Amino acid sequence: IHSDASQSVRSVEAMLSRVTFRDARVTRIKSVNIEEGVPRTAVAEIIVVVSMNLEGTGRVRAPRFVKVFFTQQNDRWLVRNFEHYDVGVGLRKP
């Protein structure tokens, strides 16, 4: 996680203690766009299916459309932010 990561990314770290992931699969890479600059940044749009156990809820399977925002630091791409939506958002034509 990038040191300038948004508060939403940091809040996910706290939520993860209540989640046990069983399986996560990228089922489609919709796009990856890299912006040249200093530092280089990228946005990946993907469709994922996640199977997890939620504390107090049980097992959940959730397909999601996810946008992941990266910043390159040295030779590594670090997550700066992300957004996730109902999978239907990612299946719509631009």
Rosetta blueprint (number, residue, H / E / L):
1 I L
2 H L
3 S L
4 D L
5 A L
6 S L
7 Q H
8 S H
9 V H
10 R H
11 S H
12 V H
13 E H
14 A H
15 M H
16 L H
17 S H
18 R H
19 V E
20 T E
21 F E
22 R E
23 D E
24 A E
25 R E
26 V E
27 T E
28 R E
29 I E
30 K E
31 S E
32 V E
33 N E
34 I E
35 E E
36 E L
37 G L
38 V L
39 P L
40 R L
41 T E
42 A E
43 V E
44 A E
45 E E
46 I E
47 I E
48 V E
49 V E
50 V E
51 S E
52 M E
53 N E
54 L E
55 E L
56 G L
57 T L
58 G E
59 R E
60 V E
61 R E
62 A E
63 P E
64 R E
65 F E
66 V E
67 K E
68 V E
69 F E
70 F E
71 T E
72 Q E
73 Q E
74 N L
75 D L
76 R E
77 W E
78 L E
79 V E
80 R E
81 N E
82 F E
83 E E
84 H E
85 Y E
86 D E
87 V H
88 G H
89 V H
90 G H
91 L H
92 R L
93 K L
94 P L
